[in-house]
Each structure stands twice: as structure tokens, then as C-alpha cells.
Amino acid sequence: MKKNYQRKERKSNHKFEVVRGQELLVRVPLPMAEVWAEMQAQVEELTGQAGLQILRAILENEVTHRVGPPHRPNPAAGCVRWGKQPGYVVFAGQKIPLERPRVRTREGQEVELESYGQLQQDGKLQRAVRERMVAGLSTRNYRRAVESVVEGYGIEKSSVSRQFVAASCHQLRVLCERRLEDLNLVVLMIDGIHFGGQVLVVALGIAEGGEKHVLGVWQGATENTTVVKGLLEDLVDRGLHRQRRYLVVIDGSKALRAGVERVFGEQVEVQRCQIHKRRNVKEYLPENCQKDYDRRMRNAYAMNNYAEAKEALQKIFRQLERINPSAARSL
């Protein structure tokens, strides 16, 4: 199955209904619970894009070393560029299609690229590359991210140029620190996820057109207020409008709420994530009734009429009070 970063980017068919005036009124038809569940996949997509950029740069670095820079071939070199052809590399245990550059001798014989064979290896070290690379991305240590890929595929550091490292770091910075002014964001979703033995605090933005964007990934031992505040302040520095009213969706973490309030004050609307609330309630219940109450809560959240939805939840609450007061308090 192809990962998202292997596909061409497609615009979402989901649209927000936006009414502009002094306030920005937004109706959100997107299934927010499902979007929340995709957060891990969104981070994987970002790291996949970053990984492919580095792998392409590794191939280009070897070609440049053999024949010279593009459009400026080394006349003393015994090889020349010879276009590209479809190929593949292995990243995180997956075969990823990739156009590989070709090199030929001046007599017309094909030259095998050593790095291309190394990028097709699939062993324990190669499968751990993504996790080590994420540590660099989440701390903005892009050199560390690049070196983790080079080392993971067994490529000699002496064979990669300083220009390659600098160019790769620049590409990662552009990918992870892009400006946010033009995204027209209306929803921010913030959560801590476990990724490769690390805890990452992730901010996912949803634009007016329904497009989802990973805005920031910060490393932190826990979802503490300092990490969340630092993440949000970084987003503001990159163009997130502090005065615009956003819907911010978080779990029940007091640290997340405190970080949001310190950066935005009362300028945002905060909503508790329904997935986390359903999980919290379900954890108090015995297995034989978890599915039933989870289904009923999900149906209540899906209602379009506020009064009817609230009454459905209150009915669940009254029943939980009789069978499990702890679950009732959670609800």
C-alpha cells in the first residue's frame, strides 16, 4: 500500500462554509474524530517527505561527485549524466518509487551508482532511520537528521560533501518551517503522540478548504506546558495570526490547555477531543459493555441538533451513574 507521501498531492473535496464579517463563522462538516485519528499518519507523511528529499540528495551527491554539477560537467571526468529512469529505494521497510539518475562513461557504458544499491537495503539499521531522523526534525537539528540517514544506510561520511549536507538541511528547513500566513487556517488540533520511542507534541492545522497540514512537531518527554507554549509561539513566529479566532481541539491535558491560553488567551475556542473522551469513559467500563456505550456516545456526538445531542449524553450519564460512577464522572 502506498503511503501518502508517495502519491501526488490532491485537494480535499471537503469544504468549510465560511461567512466573512467582523467575525469568521465556520461550519465544519469534516469528521473531526477521524481527522484526529489520522494525526499519526500525517506525521508519517511529513517524515516520509523529508526522508525522500534526503535520499534523492544522496543520489545526486554521488552523480555530482562523479561528473560535476548539473549543466557544468567536469571535462576531466570519465562519465556523463544520462537522464533518469524509474527505480525505487527502501524507506522505513517500504519500497518507494523514485526516479534515479543515470550515469554513463564517455564510451557509452552504464555506471552503477554505489549509493543507489545502498538505498535499496532493508535491514534493522535502515528500518530505524525514520525514528532517528524524527529526533532531528523535532528539535530543528537538521544536520542530525541528515547524518542519521547517511549512517543508517552505511554511506561513508567522507563520500558526502559539505554542499550536500548544507543543501539537505536547507530543504528540511523549508519543509518543516514553512510560512503559514497563506494557509487560511481555522482549526488547530494539538496532541502528544508516541513515535519511535519518543513523545512528540504535534500541531495539525485544517484550512478553510479542508486541507490538513502538519504545522509543527516538537520533542518533549511529556505534554508539558513549556513544550506546548514553545510550539505555538513558533507557529506565531512563522505567520500564524495570533488575533484570529481558531477552534483548538485538544485532549483533557491541563498542560495543553495552559499552553494554549498562555499564547492565545481567550481569543480561541477550545473543544475537548471526542475520541479521547470516549476512550476515557470506555476505560472505566467492563469489556462486555464498552462497545455499546462507545457506540451510543459516538451517535450522540454525531447528532446535528444540540438539544437532542445533549439529552442523549445526559441519558447515557444517568445510566452510567447507576452502573459505574467513575465512568459517569468522566463523561
N, C-alpha and C positions, 0 to 999 in steps of 0.2 A: 504494500500500500504506500502510495506516495505521501510524503509529508507536505505540509502547506508551502514550505519554502522551496519545494521542487516545482510548484505549479505557477503559472502566470497569475499575476495579481488580478483579482476580479472584484468589481464593485458589488457591494451588498444590495440586494433588492429591497431590504427593509428601509423604510424612511420614517423619520420623525416628522410629526406635524408641528410646524413652527409658526407661531404668530408673533410678529415683532411689534413692539410698542415700547413704553418705558420699561416694561418687564419682558423677559423672554419666556413665553409659555410654550412648553414642550410636552407633547403626548408621546409616550414611549410604548410602541407596540411590540418591541423586541422582548423575547422571553428572557428576562433578566437572570433567572435562575440558571438557565442553560448557558448564558454568556459567562456567568461566574464559574461554572464547571469547566469552561474552556480555558481558564487562565493558565493552567499548567501547559496546555498545548500552545498557547500564544507565546509563552516564554521559550518553549522548544523551537518554535518557528523563528524567533529572533536569534537564538543561538545557532540555529541551522544556517541562517543567512550569513551570520558572522563567520561561521566555520567555512562555508563555501568561498567566501571572499578570501580567506587566508589560503585555502587550498589552491585557488586559481592563481594567487600571487606567488605561491611556491613554484608552480609550473612555469610561470612567466619569468621568475627569477633565474631558473636554470637555462631557459632559452636565451635570455639576455646575456648570461654568463658565457654561453657557447657562441652566439652570433653577433652580439651587440644590441643596443637599444632599438626599439621599433623605428623604422624609417631612417635609421642611422647605422646600417650594418658595418661591422668591423671588416675592412677589406683584407685584413690578415687572417681572419677566421677561415677555417676549412669547411664551415657549414653555413647554410642559409635558412631563413624561415620558409615554410612551405604550407601556409594556410592552417586550417583546423579541420578536425573531423570528430564525429560523435564518439564519446567514450564514457567512462564512469570512474568515480572514486568511491571509497567506503568511508562513511562518517557515522559515528555512533552505531556501528553494526549494520548500517543500511547502505545498499548500493545506490549512489546518487548519480543520475545522468549529468555529464559535464562535457563541454566541447574542449578537447585537448589540443594544444598547439602541436604542429608537426615541424620537424627539422630534417633537412637532407644535406648530405655532403654536396660539394660543388660538382661531383661526378654523378649525382642523382640517387645515391643510396640512402635509404631511410636510416635515421639515427634514433635509437631508443632513448627516451628520457629516463634517467635513473629515478628521478623523483616521482614520475608517474607510476612506476611499479611499486614504490614505497607507499603511495597514497591509496593503493588498492589492497593493502594488507588489512586483515581483520583479526586482530588478536586482543589480548587483555589490555595492553597498553593503548591501542588505538581506540578501544571502546570507552576508555576512561578520559579521552581527550576532551569531550564536551564538558564534563564536570570540572576539570581543571581550568578550562577556558572560561567558564562562567565565573569562577573566582576572580579572574582578571577583569571581566566585563563589569561585574557588580561593584568593584572597588575602583573602577576607572584606571586600572593599571593595565593598559592595553599592550605594553611590551610583554608583560607576564602572560597575557592571553596568547599572543603570537608565539612566544617561546614554548608555551605548553603544547601547542600543536606541532611545532617543529620537532620537539623532543619526543612527543608521543608517536610520531611516525618514523623515528630513528634517523632523522636527517641531521647530518653533521652541521653544527653551528658555523663552522668555518666556511661552509658552502653557501650560506645565505649572507647577502650583502647588507650593509647598513642602510642603503637606499630601500631595500626590500622591507626591512623592519620598520623604517620610518613611514613608508607608503602604506603598509598594512595597518599600522597604528592609526594613521590618518583616516583610513577607510572605516575602521571600527569606531573612531570618534564621531565621524559623520553619521554612522548608523545609530549609535546609542545616545548621541547628544544633539539630535536634530532640533531645529527650532519648532515651536508649537503654535505660533501666532495664527497660522492659516488653517489649522485643523478644525476650527469651529466646534470645539468640544462642549458637550452638555452634561455628560455623566463621567464621574471618576469612580473606579472600583479599586479598592486597596485591600490587599490581603497578604499574609505571610504564607509561603509555600515551602515545602521541603524539596530540594533539588540537589541530587548528588551528595547527600550528607550535609548540606548546608541549609540554613534558613534564609530565604530571600524575601524581602518585602517588595511587592510588585504593585505598580500603579498601572491600571489599564484604563484607557480613555475611549469613550464612544462619541463619535461625531454626529452632527445633525443628520447626515445621510445614512447613519447606521454602521459606518465603518469602525472597526476596532483597531486600536493602536496600543502597543506596549510603550508606555511613556518613560518608565524608569524601573530599574532593578537594582536594589541596594542590598548589600550583605549585612546581616545582623544576627547575633546569637538568638535574639528573641524579637518579638514585635514591640520594641520599646519606643517610648515617646520620642526620644532623641533621633532614632533612625527614621521614624516616620516624618518628623519635622524636617530633617535634613533632606529627605527625598522630595517632599512637597516644595521646600524652598528652592531646590534645584530646578524643579519644573517651572516655578515662577521666574527664575533667572533665565530660563530658556524660552520664555514668552507666554506661559500660562497666565491668563488675565486674572489677577487677584480679586478684582471688583465684580467680575461676572458671577452670577448665581449658578452654581452647579448642583446637581444631585450627586452626593457622595454616598456610595454603598460600601459598608464595612461589616465585619462580623461584630461580635459583642465585646471585643477587646477594648478595655478602657484606655490603653496606651494609644491605639489607633485613633480613638475619639479625641483624646487630649492633643495629639499631634495635629489633627485636622483643625481643631478650634484655635490652636496657637497660630496657625498660618492664615486661616480664613476668617476667624471669629465667627460671627453669626451670619456671614454672607452666604453660607451654603446650607442646603437642605440635606440632612443626614438620614439615611434609611438603613435599618438593620437587614442584613442579607437573609433572605428566606431559607436558603439552603442550610446555612449554619443554624438557624433557629429550628428547623425541622430535625436536623441531626441532634441538637442539644436535647430536644424533647424525647426523641426516639431512644437516646442512650439511657434514659431513666426507666424505660419500659421493658418488660419481658419480651422475648423474641416472638412469642405467639401472637402478640397484638401490635408489634412495631409497624408492620406493613399497613395494617388497617388505619392506624392513626396518622401515619405519614401520608397515606393517600387522601384522607379527609382534610388534613391541613393543606396539602397541595391544591386540592379542589377549591378550598376556601380562598386561598391566595389568588387563584385564577379567576375569581368572580369579578365582574366589571362594576357591580353596584356596591358601594361602600357599606351601606347599612346591612345588606344581605351578607356580605363577607364577614363583617364584624359579628353578626348574630351567629353565623356558622362557627366562628372561632370561639365565641362565648359558650356555645353548646358543647364544643369539644372540651373547653376548660372545666365546665361543670361536671362533665363525666370523669375527667382526669382527677378532679378533686376527690372523687369517691374511691378511685382505684389506685392512684399514685399522686399524692400531694406534691412531691418533688417535681414531677413532670408538669403538673399544673402550674407551679410557681415559675418554672422555666418558660412556659407559654405566656 
